[in-house]
Amino acid sequence: MVYGFNYKQQIINNKHKVRIKIYNVNKELIIRSSSEAVDFALLKDGKLIELHKEEEKSNFQVGDIFIAKIRKPVAGLNAAFVNVGFEKDAFLHYHDLGPNLASQLKFIKLVSAGKIKDFSLKNFQFEKEIDKDGSITNIINANQSVLVQVVKEPISTKGPRISAELSLAGRFIVLVPFSDRVSISQKIENKKEKERLKRLVQSIKPKGFGVIVRTVAEGKNTAELEKDLQNLLSRWTAMCKKLPTAHHPSKVLGELNRASSILRDVFNDTFSGIQIDDEELYNQTKDYLQEIAPSKTSIVKFYQSNDTPIFEKYNIERQIKTSFGRTVSMSKGAYLIIEHTEALHVIDVNSGNRSNKASNQEDTAMEVNMIAAAEIARQLRLRDMGGIIVIDFIDMGNPENRKVLFDFLREEMSDDKAKHKILPPSKFGLVQITRQRVRPEVNIKTREEDPNNIEGEIEAPIQIIDKIALDLENILKSHNDVLLNVHPFVAAYLTKGFPSIRSKWFFEHKKWVKIIPRDAYTYLEYHFYDKKKNVIIE
């Protein structure tokens, strides 16, 4: 029996017939505010699955729209560099111009000159669509005004990636100016529901605007979709009113604050709580939730505590320390090694040195790989890893097992909002994933200064308790009497209070662990001994 590490799923592998039972899950959004940034932690059943940071100085979020000027088109790249106010010019490729660029350029010119007062587009005469395989030098010129939208935030030494094909995202729909197309999310699989939504949207859609129906619109009625549409049209009108007086470059339409944009994209009925430690942000979030889900406003709580910071209260600081290192421990003694190179990310799955009840090597590999697949799906979201990811799963000879693993990994990643593609495992156990990256990868330093060596570094001390617990779980399978020797500080931490950590071990394993402090040990050193005082090698 294998348990999914991330979601509460039970996977039963019985002669290669796999059933997946999905239980109800609870999601919580924990928001921490400081003078410099706001941190957002998304928890699923208490497990950290996403971490976002919005810095006060950040001026280039995905979705922001700027009025800007073309710096110069480059024929060799079939792209243009655009000054959007960042230290590096933004990059605009020909394929990101959109088919109706000529209509957009004409609209900007007329609005800026004050010749258009009605921004609804119902009386606007569209221009001919541009050639999809044309040359950028034939379409735009240097110093030309253009509306562009950030599709990828500045990463490393690169400026923002932008598009001239604008879209305004709402809760249920996405509004696309200068288009008439209606499309439905591919994740809505019911054919009748897709047809219903398409008819509904076509009946309320204004002329000159296309609409993309989002997955969360499934089952929604006309009033809910129309309210969302009117909100987006109001935002479009407010943006257009700025154009006649806007200087170049300037932001004319900003994304929602990060809390609202996260709620817009991930909120559903499984959310059980939203905790916020800043009163202003609490009020903003409650107001936004009142718009999109009035019945759920009661789950928004203002967290006030002078003793325990909000991230410590919900065990987030500890999870950050244990989740962002090079080595990621999992259950059953297994672990991941995550390496980053210039071109790709490599993840190695290891079973660890442990005793196992599995009847053969194939079953052991299957069990560890399933646990690893769930943790890898979580790690990709948590670190927001993008580009090419290569995973070296433990080799499995049975092709049916490889298919089970592939299907399970796809299921675990089905909630991932980033566009991704997963290739089936090769005969050597390698799985390749491409995952869209639109923001800089979340990179948190988990190693700390070595107290015994000022120039050295050690793993975060908070991880030692988890490592001891994992080793102990495996040791107690084959030993009844165990002595644990640790540094005096760690010994005190393990035995203090009631129930102490040692008491919890006893309740879980029904075996008592004797803990002996050793003054000579370094801070992170520990060893297990059996009743004959022999070292237990784990």
MARZAPA-744465 format. One record per atom (N, C-alpha, C): residue in one letter; x, y negated, z negated. Coordinates in pm, whole numbers, plus 50000, padded with zeros to 5 digits. Example, Ala and Ser with C-alpha at 12.3 -4.5 7.8 and 13.67 -1.06 7.14 Angstrom:
A513195056949220/A512305045049220/A513205033049220/S512855022549292/S513675010649286/S512904999749213/
//
This chain:
M500855012050000/M500005000050000/M500884987650000/V500584978050085/V501394965950098/V500504953950076/Y500954944749996/Y500154932749969/Y500764920850040/G499934913150113/G500404900950177/G500954891350072/F502094885350098/F502764876650000/F502084863349989/N501464858850099/N500924845350100/N499424845250070/Y498654852050151/Y497224852150132/Y496834864550052/K495624864549996/K495174876349925/K494564885950026/Q495444893450091/Q495014903150190/Q495534916750146/Q494784927050174/Q495234940450143/Q495424947850273/I496654952450294/I496974959650416/I497144974350381/I496354982950439/I496454997150410/I496905004250537/N498095009950533/N498655016850649/N498445031850629/N497485037250700/N497165051250684/N497195057850821/K498305064850848/K498505071150978/K498315061051090/H498915049251066/H498975038551165/H497625032051193/K496615034751108/K495345027651118/K495335017051010/V495265004651049/V495414993650953/V494104986250939/R493684984250814/R492514976050786/R492974963750710/I492464952150744/I492814939850674/I491554934450606/K491604933950475/K490474928650399/K490844914950347/I490104904850383/I490434891150347/I489524886650232/Y490134882450123/Y489394877850007/Y489284862650010/N488394857349928/N488274842849918/N489554836949862/V489964825849918/V491164819049870/V490794804949827/N491574799749736/N491364786149688/N492524777449730/K492214765749783/K493244756249823/K493184744049732/E494354739049697/E494444726849618/E495454717549683/L495154704749683/L496094694649731/L496544686449610/I497844686449585/I498414679149472/I499214667449528/I498884655249486/I499504643149542/I500234635649432/R501534633549455/R502364626249360/R502844613249424/S502644602049355/S503014589149410/S504144582949329/S505074576549399/S506134568849334/S506264555649407/S507194547249364/S507334534049427/S507874535049569/E508564546149603/E509214547449734/E508494556849829/A507764566549777/A507164576649864/A505974583249797/V505184590149879/V504084598349829/V504344612649875/D504304622149780/D504534636249811/D503214643849807/F503014652549905/F501794660449916/F502154675249913/A501584682449820/A501824696849810/A500504704149830/L500464713049929/L499274721049956/L499484734849897/L498584738749807/L498694751749741/L497574760849788/K497894773549806/K496884783549834/K496994794249726/D495954795249644/D495964804049527/D497214801549441/G497544788749424/G498664784949339/G500014785849405/K500084790849527/K501344792549599/K501564780749693/L502724774749685/L503054763149768/L503234767549913/I502414761850005/I502524765650146/I502884753950237/E502644741650193/E503054730150274/E503524719150180/L504534711650226/L505064700450148/L505324688950244/H504724677350217/H504884665650304/H505324653750220/K506034644850285/K506464632550219/K506174620750310/E505514610650255/E505254598250329/E506034587150261/E507054582050330/E507884571450273/E507294557850308/E507454548450216/E506894535050236/E507474528350360/K508754531050388/K509394524350501/K509064530750636/S508384542350634/S508084549450758/S507094541450842/N507444539150968/N506584531351056/N506244538851184/F506644551651189/F506434559251312/F505884573051278/Q504564573551255/Q503894586251229/Q503274591451357/V503194604551365/V502494610751478/V501064605451482/G500644600451599/G499304594951615/G499264579851622/D500314572951574/D500354558351581/D500374553751727/I499664542751756/I499634537251892/I500294523451892/F501194521251989/F501934508752001/F501664502252136/I501644488852137/I501734481452262/I503214478352279/A503774482452390/A505234481452407/A505554478252551/K506844475952576/K507294473152712/K508304483652756/I508194487152883/I509154496552942/I510534489952944/R511514496852888/R512894491652893/R513474494253032/K513464506953070/K513914510253206/K513484524453243/P512964526253367/P512704539753418/P514024545853466/V514184558953447/V515394565953490/V514984577053585/A515284575253713/A514844584853816/A515404598753791/G516654599753747/G517274612853726/G516594621053619/L516034614653519/L515314621653412/L513814622253439/N513364614753540/N511944612853567/N511224608653439/A511824599053373/A511314594353243/A511684579753226/A511144573753122/A511464559853093/A511784558352945/F512634548652916/F512914545052777/F512084532752742/V511424533252626/V510454523052588/V510844517352452/N510834504052443/N511134497352317/N509884496852231/V509864505052124/V508714504952032/V509094499151896/G510284493151888/G510704486951764/G511574495751677/F511884507851723/F512794516651650/F514224513651696/E515194517551614/E516594514851649/E517014521751779/K516384533051809/K516604539851936/K515324539052019/D515474536752150/D514294536052236/D513534549252235/A512214548252247/A511364560152256/A511464565952397/F511214578952406/F511354586252533/F509984589552587/L509724585352712/L508434587552778/L508664595052909/H508324607952911/H508514615953032/H507334614153128/Y507584616353256/Y506534614753357/Y505294623153324/H505524635553277/H504404644453247/H503584639853127/D504104630053052/D503374624652937/D502684611352971/L502704607653098/L502034595253138/L500524596853139/G500064609153168/G498624611553180/G498144608153320/P497144615153371/P496674612953509/P496074599153532/N495564592753427/N494874579953444/N495704568153397/L497024568953412/L497884558053369/L497554545053443/A497274545953572/A496984533953650/A495764526653593/S494774534253549/S493584528053487/S493944521353356/Q494804527753278/Q495204522053149/Q495974508953169/L496914508853265/L497704496853291/L496824485253337/K495844488453420/K494904478153467/K494074472853349/F493614481653263/F492804477853147/F493604468553054/I494854472153025/I495694463952936/I495864449952994/K496114449353123/K496334436553188/K495094427553178/L493924433453202/L492684425653198/L492314421553057/V492524430652960/V492204427452820/V493134416652767/S494434417952797/S495414408252748/S495154394452805/A494594393952927/A494294381052991/A492934375652948/G492224383152866/G490924378652818/G489804380452918/K490024388653023/K489014390453127/K488044401853097/I488354409952995/I487444420552951/I487104418252805/K485814417052775/K485354415452638/K484634428052589/D484174436252685/D483484448652652/D484494460052662/F484794466252550/F485844476552547/F485284490752558/S483994491952592/S483354505152594/S483734513552717/L484284507352821/L484704513752947/L483534517853037/K482274515052993/K481144519553076/K481064511853207/N481584499353210/N481554491553334/N482954490053395/F483894497053338/F485274495853386/F485484504653510/Q486074498853614/Q486314506153738/Q487644513453730/F487614526653732/F488824534653720/F489654534153849/E490964535153832/E491884536053945/E492084550753982/K492694553054095/K492974566654140/K493994573254046/E493814586254020/E494764593553934/E496144594153999/I497194594153917/I498544594853971/I498874609254011/D499834610754099/D500274623954144/D500934631254027/K500504643654001/K501044650853886/K502524654453901/D503024654354024/D504444657554047/D505194645754108/G504754633754076/G505364621954135/G506634617454065/S507124605754104/S508344600054047/S507984587953961/I508614587053845/I508274576553750/I508604562653803/T509624561753890/T510014548753943/T508974543054039/N508074551654088/N507014546954177/N505744542754100/I505744545253968/I504544542853888/I504694531053794/I505834529953727/I506014519253628/I507314511853654/N507384499553604/N508534490953624/N509064486053489/A510284481353489/A510864475453369/A510044463253326/N509924461253194/N509194450253131/N507674451253146/Q507174462453192/Q505734464253207/Q505104467953072/S503954462053040/S503254465152915/S502544478452927/V502594486452820/V501954499552821/V501544503152678/L500424510152666/L500014515552537/L500584529752525/V501284532452418/V501894545652400/V501574550752259/Q501594563952247/Q501264570352119/Q502414579452077/V502754579151950/V503834587651898/V503364602151893/V504084611051962/V503754625351957/V504824633051881/K505994627051861/K507044633251781/K507804622251710/E507894623351579/E508574613051501/E510084613251527/P510794602151496/P512254602151516/P512904613551438/I513734621351505/I514404632751443/I515894631651470/S516694631951364/S518154631251374/S518544618351446/T519264619551558/T519724607651630/T518774603451741/K517664610551756/K516744607751866/K515644598051822/G515214589751917/G514074580951892/G512774588651901/P511644581851881/P510344588751888/P510064594052029/R509334604852037/R508804609752164/R507394604352176/I507054598452290/I505764591752304/I505014596752427/S503724593452430/S502864596752543/S501984584752575/A501684582952703/A500774572352744/A499344577652759/E499174590652737/E497834596652739/E497324596252595/L496494586552565/L496094583652428/L494994593052380/S494974595352249/S493894603152188/S493684598252045/L492444597552003/L492094593251867/L491434605051796/A492124610251695/A491654622351628/A490674619251517/G489524626051519/G488544625151413/G488464638351339/R487464639551254/R487294651851176/R486874663451265/F485904661051355/F485344671651437/F485734670751584/I486064658751631/I486374656951773/I487604648151789/V488174648651908/V489264639751948/V488774631852068/L488874618552061/L488394609752167/L489554606252259/V489354608052391/V490414605752489/V489974594652586/P490474582352569/P490094571452661/P490574574152804/F489884568152900/F490214569153043/F490134583653093/S489114590753049/S488914604553091/S487434607553084/D486994617953152/D485594622353143/D485494637053106/R486614643053074/R486644657553050/R486174661052909/V485424672052898/V485024677652769/V485634691552756/S486384693752649/S486984707052628/S486744711452484/I486704724452466/I486384730452336/I487594738152285/S487854737352155/S488974744552094/S488934759352130/Q490074764652170/Q490154778852207/Q489974787952087/K490114782451965/K489954790751846/K488484793451815/I487584786251882/I486154789551871/I485884800551973/E485654812551926/E485584824252015/E484174827352063/N483154823151986/N481784826352024/N481374818452149/K481054825752254/K480754819252383/K479514810352376/K478474814952306/K477244806952295/K477494794152217/E478314795152112/E478624783252033/E479424773252115/K480334778152198/K481134769152283/K480214761852382/E479264769152439/E478334763052534/E477434752752464/R476994756152341/R476154746852265/R476894733952236/L478134735152191/L478924723352158/L479204714952283/K479444721652395/K479724714252518/K478504706252562/R477324712452556/R476094705252594/R475854693552499/L476064696052371/L475824685752270/L476724673652294/V478014676252313/V478984665352331/V478724657652459/Q478364664852567/Q478084658052693/Q476874648852681/S475954652152591/S474764643752575/S475044630952496/I476104630652417/I476394618752334/I477664611552378/K478434617452468/K479714611852509/K479534599052591/P480224588152554/P480124575952635/P480924577052764/K480514569752864/K481204569852993/K482634564352976/G483564570653043/G484944565953040/G485794572352932/F485184580852851/F485914587552743/F485764602752755/G486864609652740/G486814624152729/G486754628152583/V486374640552558/V486244645452420/V486824659552410/I487634661752306/I488104675152271/I487404678952141/V486704690252143/V485984694852024/V486914703551940/R487104699751813/R488024706851725/R487374719351665/T488204728351615/T487724741151561/T486714739251448/V486944729051363/V486064727051247/V484674722151287/A484474719051417/A483144714651462/A482184726451478/E482694738551468/E481844750351486/E480674750051387/G479464750951440/G478274751151356/G477734737451318/K478414726751359/K477974713251319/K476844708451410/N476034699351357/N474884694451433/N475204681251503/T474234676351578/T474424664251659/T474764652151572/A474064650551459/A474274638751374/A475714638151322/E476264649751283/E477634649951229/E478654646351336/L478464651851457/L479404648851565/L479274634351612/E478034629451617/E477834615651664/E478424605651565/K478314608451435/K478904599551335/K480414598951351/D481024610551376/D482474611151399/D482834603251525/L482044604851629/L482284597751755/L482214582651736/Q481214577951664/Q481054563451643/Q482214557651562/N482704565351464/N483874560851388/N485094559051478/L485274568351571/L486414567651662/L486254556051761/L485034553751809/L484804542451900/L485044529151829/S484704528551700/S484964516351622/S486474513951610/R487234524451590/R488694523051581/R489274518551716/W488724523851826/W489174519951960/W488884504951984/T487704500651946/T487334486551964/T488234477451882/A488484481251757/A489344473251670/A490754472151727/M491234482951789/M492564482751851/M492584473251971/C491554474252056/C491514465952177/C491464451052144/K490814447452033/K490724433451994/K492084427551959/K493034436051923/K494364431251887/K495244428252009/L494904434252123/L495804433652239/L496084419552290/P495104410452300/P495404397252358/P496454389352280/T496564391552150/T497504383652068/T498664391952015/A498714404752049/A499764413551995/A501104410452061/H502154409751979/H503484408152036/H504024421952075/H505064422152158/H505644434752205/H507024436652142/P507294447752079/P506374458852052/P505694456851918/S504514462751901/S503844462651770/S502854474051764/K502614478451641/K501644489251620/K500244483151623/V499394488151711/V498024482951723/V496984492351663/L497384504851641/L496484514251574/L497334524151494/G497194523551363/G497944532651277/G497144544951244/E497854555951221/E497204567951172/E496604564951035/L495724573550991/L495214572650855/L496374574450759/N496204570450633/N497274573650538/N497414588850533/R498614593450492/R498924607650504/R497934616550428/A497444611950314/A496474619950239/A495214622350323/S494724611750385/S493504613050467/S493744621450591/S494924619850654/S495204627650775/S495364642450743/I495944645650626/I496054659650586/I494664665450560/L493824657750489/L492464662450463/L491694664250594/R491854654850686/R491154655750814/R491514668650886/D492784672650880/D493264683950959/D493114697450889/V493174697750756/V493184710850689/V492004713150594/F491244702550563/F490194704150462/F489074713250510/N488644722250422/N487454730350447/N486834734350314/D485834742950319/D485084746350198/D485894754350096/T487064759450136/T487874767250042/T488644758349945/F488654745149968/F489354736149875/F488614735849741/S489384738149635/S488784738249502/S489204726149419/G490224718849464/G490664707449385/G491644698549457/I491564685549431/I492524675849480/I492934667349360/Q494194668449320/Q494694661549202/Q495644650449246/I495444638249196/I496224626649239/I496644618649116/D497914614749111/D498384607448992/D498454592349012/D497904587349125/D497904573049153/D496444568549171/E496034558449096/E494614554649095/E494154549049229/E494984540849294/E494604535149424/E494444546049528/L495384555349531/L495324566449626/L494154575649594/Y493864577149466/Y492714585149424/Y491414579149480/N491264565849470/N490054559349520/N489954560349673/Q491104558649743/Q491114559849889/Q490684573949932/T491244583949864/T490954597849899/T489494601249872/K488974596349761/K487574599149727/K486644592549829/D486984580349872/D486174573449972/D486194581050105/Y487374586050144/Y487474593350270/Y486704606450264/L486794613350150/L486064625950135/L484554623550134/Q484154611950084/Q482734608250085/Q482214607550229/E483084603750322/E482704602850463/E482614616550528/I483614625150502/I483694637750578/I483014649450507/A482914649050373/A482294660050300/A481764654950166/P480644647650168/P480134641350046/P479904651149930/S479554663449962/S479254673149856/S480504677649781/K481694674349834/K482924679249771/K483694668049699/T483114656249686/T483864645249623/T484194648049478/S483434656749416/S483674659649273/S484974667149250/I485564672949354/I486804680449334/I488024671149328/V487844658249361/V488954648749355/V489094643849211/K490264645949153/K490504642249014/K491704633049002/F491594623448911/F492704614448881/F493504620548766/Y494744624148795/Y495584630948697/Y496304620748609/Q496064621448480/Q496714612348386/Q497364620648275/S498684619748264/S499394626648158/S500734619848134/N500974615948010/N502254609647976/N503334620047946/D502914632547929/D503854642847887/D504394651148003/T503514655248093/T503924664448200/T503654658348337/P504694655848417/P504484651048554/P503624660848633/I502904655648732/I501904663648803/I502524675648875/F503724674048933/F504324685249005/F504804696148910/E505154692448787/E505534702648689/E504304709748635/K503224702248617/K501984708048567/K501514719448657/Y501644717848787/Y501164727948882/Y502294736848935/N503404737148862/N504504746248892/N505114743849031/I504974731649082/I505464728749217/I506984726649217/E507504719649117/E508944717349111/E509694730649111/R509204740049034/R509854753149027/R509804760249163/Q508634759549229/Q508504766049359/Q509394759549464/I509564746349456/I510454739549550/I511884744649532/K512324745649405/K513684750249376/K513924764349427/T512904772949417/T513094786949454/T512754789849600/S512234779949672/S511764782649809/S512644776649918/F513524767249885/F514244760049988/F515724763749998/G516154773649928/G517544777549936/G517844786150057/R519104789550074/R519504798550183/R518924812450162/T518854816750036/T518284829750003/T516924827849939/V515924835249988/V514564834549935/V514174848349883/S513964849249752/S513594862049691/S512114864849714/M511794877849731/M510404882149747/M510124892949645/S508924898649648/S508594909649558/S509304922349602/K509274932449516/K509874945449544/K511394944749560/G512014933649518/G513464932449528/G513964928249664/A513074926249760/A513484922249895/A513794907349898/Y514514902950001/Y514844888750011/Y515124884950156/L515044871950184/L515344866450316/L516624858350309/I517384858450417/I518494849150437/I518114840050553/I518074826950528/I517664817350632/I518854808750669/E519254809550796/E520384801750847/E519904792150955/H520494780350958/H520134770251058/H521354767451145/T521154767751277/T522214763951370/T521714752051451/E522554746951538/E522174735451621/E521024738851714/A521024751451765/A520044755051867/A518834762651814/L518984769651700/L517874777951653/L518004780851504/H516964787451450/H516964792051311/H516994807251314/V517744813151224/V517844827651216/V517414832151076/I516494841851070/I516004847250943/I516304862050939/D517024866250837/D517394880350821/D516594886250707/V515954897550730/V515134904350630/V515964915350565/N516034915250432/N516804925150358/N515944932150255/S516114945250242/S515324952950146/S515904952150005/G517194948649991/G517824948249860/G518224962249816/N519104963149717/N519504976049663/N518514979849553/R517604988649587/R516554991849491/R516055005949514/S515545011749409/S514875024649424/S513505022249482/N513015031749560/N511725029749627/N510965042849633/K509665042249611/K508855054249610/K508445058649751/A508755050349848/A508385053849985/A509035067050024/S508305075150100/S508765088750128/S509915089150227/N510055079050310/N511155079250405/N511555064850442/Q512605063850519/Q513165050850554/Q512185042550637/E511405048950722/E510445041750805/E509385034950719/D508895042150617/D507885036150529/D508455024550448/T509715026150404/T510375015350330/T510505002950418/A510965004950542/A511134993850635/A509784986950662/M508724995050678/M507394989550706/M506924980950588/E507114986050466/E506644978850349/E507364965550333/V508684965650344/V509474953350329/V509164943550441/N509034948450564/N508754939550677/N507414932550663/M506404939450610/M505094933150594/M505154922150487/I505864925050377/I506034914750273/I506774902750331/A507824905650410/A508644894950469/A507844886750570/A506984893150649/A506204885950750/A505334875150686/A504694878550574/A503854868750506/A504694857150450/E505864860450393/E506714849950338/E507314841250448/I507654847150562/I508214839450674/I507174829550727/A505924834050741/A504864824950787/A504744813050692/R504874815750562/R504824805050463/R506044795850475/Q507214801550493/Q508444793650500/Q508434784350622/L507914788950734/L507884780550855/L507034768150832/R505904769750764/R505034758350733/R505644749550626/L506204755950524/L506734748550410/L507904739750450/R508814745150529/R509994737550573/R509724729850702/D508574732650766/D508224726850896/D509334729350996/M509754741951002/M510814745951095/M510274746251237/G511034740551331/G510584739951469/G511654744751565/G511274745951692/G512204750751792/G512134765951803/I513304772251816/I513364786751831/I513724793051697/I512934802851655/I513204810251532/I513364824851568/V514494830851530/V514744845051555/V514724852351421/I513894862651411/I513754870151286/I514284884151307/D515214888351222/D515784901751227/D515094910251122/F513964916351159/F513274925451069/F514084938351056/I513774946150954/I514414959150938/I513944968351049/D514884975751110/D514554984251225/D513484994551190/M512524995951282/M511495006351270/M511435013951401/G511485027151393/G511495035251514/G510125037351574/N509075036351494/N507735039051541/N507155026651609/P506845027351738/P506305015551808/P504955010951754/E504165020351697/E502875016251639/E503085007551516/N504125010651438/N504445002251323/N504874988351366/R505624987651476/R506054974551526/R504854966251570/K503844973051628/K502634965751669/K501844960951546/V501774969451442/V501084965451319/V501754953051259/L503074953051256/L503834941751203/L503574929151286/F503574930551417/F503344919151507/F501954913251484/D500924921851475/D499554917151454/D499424910251319/F500084915651217/F500004909851084/F500674896151080/L501834894751146/L502534881851151/L501674871451221/R501024875451330/R500134866151400/R498974861751311/E498424871051236/E497314867851145/E497784858151036/E498974860550981/E499494851850876/E499764837650927/M500094836451055/M500394823351113/M499174816751178/S498014823251167/S496834817851235/S496374804551177/D496714801751050/D496334788950987/D497334777851015/D498444781251081/D499494771451107/D499004761651214/K498954748751181/K498454738651275/K499444735551386/A500734738251363/A501744735651466/A501584745751580/K501714741151703/K501634750351817/K502804760151810/H502504772851830/H503564782851822/H503244794751912/K504284802051944/K504124814152025/K505024824851965/I504484836951949/I505224847951888/I505384859151991/L506614863652014/L506864874852103/L506884887852022/P506414898952078/P506404911652005/P507824915951966/P507944924151860/P509274928651817/P509974936751927/S511264934551940/S512054942852030/S512324956251963/K512904965652036/K513204978751978/K514224977751866/F514944966451858/F515924964451752/F515324956951633/G514034953851639/G513384947151528/G513434932051533/L513904926251642/L513984911651654/L512654905851702/V512204895351635/V511004888051676/V511394873651704/Q510954868451817/Q511254854651854/Q509984846251844/I510114834551783/I508994825251768/I509434811551818/T508594805051895/T508794790951924/T507714783351848/R508134772751781/R507174765051700/R507414750151722/Q506334743051748/Q506424728751777/Q506894721051654/R507814711951678/R508274703151570/R507994688851609/V507174681951529/V506834667951559/V507354658551451/R507894664251343/R508484656151236/R509814662351196/P510664654651129/P511924660551081/P511644672150987/E512484682450996/E512314694150911/E512464690250764/V511624696350679/V511734693950535/V512974701150484/N513934693550436/N515204699250392/N515504694150252/I515374702950154/I515574699250014/I516794706449959/K517694699049900/K518894705049843/K518534711849711/T518834724849702/T518484732349581/T519694735749495/R520894734349550/R522094737249471/R522454725049387/E523014727549268/E523314716949174/E524774717349134/E525234706449071/E526624705649028/E526924716348923/D528044723248940/D528464733748848/D528984727248720/P528344729948604/P528804723748480/P530204728248439/N530664739648494/N531994744748462/N533054740048562/N532594733848670/N533514729548774/N532894717648847/I533374705748817/I532754693448868/I532724693249021/E533734699349086/E533804699049232/E532984710149296/G532464719449216/G531724730749272/G530224729149258/E529494738349321/E528044738449313/E527554752449279/I526394753349217/I525774765949184/I524324765749226/E523694777649228/E522264778149253/E521524770749143/A520354765449175/A519574758349074/A519324767648955/P519684763648832/P519504772248716/P518074777348698/I517094769648746/I515704773748728/I515414787048797/Q516254790848896/Q516024803248969/Q516434815648891/I517274814148787/I517824825948721/I516744834548657/I515704828448601/I514644836248537/I513934845048640/D513684839648758/D513044847548862/D513934859048907/K515244856648918/K516164867148960/K516244878248855/I516294874348728/I516334884348620/I515064892848622/A513914886148639/A512634893448640/A512554903348755/L513044899348874/L513024908448989/L513924920548964/D515124918148912/D516034929248884/D515444938448777/L514854932448675/L514294940248566/L513154949248615/E512324944048704/E511204951948757/E511694964948819/N512804964348891/N513344976348957/N514074985348858/I514794979448762/I515544987348664/I514604995548576/L513484989648535/L512564996548445/L511845008248510/K511955009648639/K511375021348706/K512135034048670/S513415032448637/S514235044248609/S514915043948472/H514695033348392/H515305032248260/H514245028048159/N514275034248040/N513335030647935/N513915020747836/D515195022647801/D515865014047704/D516855005047777/V516574992047776/V517394982547852/V517854971247760/L519154967947769/L519714956447700/L520084945947804/L519714933647777/L520034922547868/L520984912947797/N522164911247854/N523144901747801/N523124889147886/V522934877447821/V522844864847894/V523504853747814/H523674842247878/H524184830347811/H523204826447698/P523704821147585/P522824817747472/P521644808547508/F521874798847599/F520774790047638/F519644797947706/V520034807247793/V519044815147865/V518344824747769/A519114830347676/A518514839447578/A517454832247496/A517744819947455/A516774812247378/A515524809347459/Y515704806247587/Y514564803247674/Y513674815447691/L514284827447700/L513514839647723/L512744844247600/T513204840347483/T512604845547360/T511774835447283/K511794822747324/K511094812447246/K509584813147266/G508834808547164/G507384807147175/G506634820247177/F505294819147180/F504474831047196/F503264827547284/P503014835447392/P503874846647429/P505154841747497/S506274847347456/S507544844147522/S507614851447655/I508634847947735/I508814854947863/I509064869647838/R509864872847732/R510124887047701/R508834894147662/S507954887447588/S506674893647552/S505844896647676/K505864887547769/K505114889747895/K505664901747971/W507014903347967/W507604915248030/W507064927847964/F506944927647830/F506464939447758/F505024942647796/F504174932447802/F502774934647839/F502654940047982/E503564935748070/E503504940048210/E504064954048230/H505214957048165/H505914969748193/H505764980048081/K505204975947965/K505064984747848/K506404990047799/K507454982147818/K508794985647772/K509444973147713/W510114974847598/W510724963447529/W512154961447576/V512524949047604/V513864945747650/V514594938547537/K515724944147494/K516534937747391/K517444927447457/I517414915147407/I518204904247466/I519314900247370/I520544900247421/I521704897047339/I522424884947400/P522544873847324/P523274862147377/P524784864647375/R525474859947478/R526914861647490/R527574848047514/D528334843647416/D528984830447425/D529964829447541/A530564840547579/A531604840347681/A531044839547823/Y529734841547837/Y529154841647971/Y529054827448028/T529194826348158/T528864813748224/T527344812248227/Y526904800548261/Y525484797248247/Y524574806748324/L524954810648446/L524084818848531/L524474833548531/E525324837648440/E525774851548435/E524844859948349/Y524554872048395/Y523764881348314/Y524074895648359/H523924905148264/H524164919248295/H523184927848217/F522754938848281/F521884948648215/F522704960648171/Y522354966248053/Y523014978248001/Y521964988447961/D522325001447973/D521425011847924/D521715014547778/K521025024447718/K521165026947574/K522545032147536/K523325036947637/K524685041547609/K525705030447634/K525205018247653/K526045006347675/K526775006747809/N526245014447905/N526795014548039/N526105003748123/V526904996848204/V526324986448289/V525394992848392/I524214986848408/I523274991348510/I523514982948635/I523924989448741/I524184982448868/I522874981848945/E522414969748971/E521134968149044/E521404961549178/
//
